[in-house]
Amino acid sequence: MSRKSKKSKFRSIFEEETAKVLEGFEYEPFTVPYTTHRNYRPDFVHMASDTLVECKGFFREGDTQKYKAVRDSLESYQRLVFVLMGPNKKVRKGSKMTMSEWCEKEGLSWYTLDTLEELIEDVSNNGRN
């Protein structure tokens, strides 16, 4: 005898069993945004232009979320830029997006060792004198 499973609104049998006891409770009625507070120490900072520089050879798991959170936490006059060892390296294994494409998608400037003069010129022209 086969039992036909019906689609449940619950994510698990455990939640379904709990719901039977918690009469009068609504299941997942809304979402609650939350923030995890951490500290970030940039590799280099150009103090006159408030430019934070992060040197990356690769992204570890969770780095892309971390750097988006750092970017979003900066004051309006600060900015985060990257110096990438391999701009054409994939963001992670199996990804089609490269590290430089990720930076561009997220509105973050990026440089390589070969283009650091551009960074120096950029921060020199954008200082807070």
HUBEL-V976822 format. One record per helix or strand of 3 or more residues. SS is the DSSP state (helix for helix, strand for strand). FROM is the first residue (numbers start at 0). TO is the last residue. If there is no record, write none. Layout:
SS_FROM_TO / SS_FROM_TO
This chain:
helix_12_20 / strand_43_45 / strand_50_55 / helix_62_72 / strand_78_83 / helix_98_104 / helix_112_124
